Amino acid sequence: MAADEKLYFQIRNAIEAFVRVNNRLECDGEENIPGAGGALICPPHANYSDPFFIGAAIRGRVIHFLAWHGIAEMPVVGPLFKRMGTMHSIEESYGVALNKEQAREVLGGLRALLEQGELCCLFPEGAIKHWINPTGDALKEFKPGAVRLAAEAGVPIIPAGITGARWVMPNVINLYDYGGPDKGVWAPLALPVKVKVRFGEPFYPDPACATDPEARLAETERLKQTMAAIMESMK
C-alpha cells in the first residue's frame, strides 16, 4: 500500500503539537536525518509511544515503521495506521517472527522502500521494555535485522536515543520477561513525562552484513554500542 502523505502529515503534525505540550518534547541531531534518499532510523524501544516521538521529531519526510502486528488490530489506531500506509507489521512475539514467510515478505517490502529512497524505522531490540523488567534501563539484546536490511539496501542507519518515553504509556509488566506467557498489564494513557530524542551521525554497516552472519553479529554489537553512547550522552 502506498503512503497517504496528506493524511500522514495531518496526523503527524497533530501528534507533534500534542507531545510538544504534554511531554515538552526536545529534539537534537535532526541535521543527521537526510533530506532525501533512503535511510533506516534505529531507536531504542522502551514504550509503545516511541514511534509517535520519532515521527514528531522528524519533519518533512514520511517514515515507514516496522511494527508489531497487534497494533493493526487495535481500535482507532490500527485502521488509521493502515489508511496512512506507513505501518508494516510482522506477526511476531517479543521480536521473534511467528510466520517467517510473512516476515520475509514484509522485510522485502521495507528493503524496496529504502532502495526507492524512503525513510524507514526499525527498533533493533524488537520489543518494548516494561516498567518492571529484569534489565532496567539498559538496552536489550539487538536483533541483526537492522544491519542486514541496511546493507542489502545500501543505505545508512541513523542511530537514535530516546529518554523519558519509557514512562509515558504505562507498560507495567509482562510475564514473558520472567519466563511466563506473553501476558501483560498496560494502559492506553499518555502521561506528561518529559521526552528527549537525539539522532546520531549516520552509521554505515559493513556491506558483508547482506550475506555474512558473522559480520551481522559484529556490526549489530557495534550498532548497540553506538546507540548506548547516544543514550549515555543524554543523561
Secondary structure, DSSP 4 states (H G I P E B T S, - for coil): ----HHHHHHHHHHHHHHHHHHS--EEE-GGGS-SSS-EEEE----STTHHHHHHHH--SS-EEEEEEGGGGGSTTHHHHHHHHT-EEEE-EETTEES-HHHHHHHHHHHHHHHHTT-EEE--TT-S---SS-TTTTS--PPPTHHHHHHHHHT--EEEEEEESGGGTS-EEEEGGGGTS-S-EEE---------EEEE---B---GGGGT-HHHHHHHHHHHHHHHHHHHHHT-
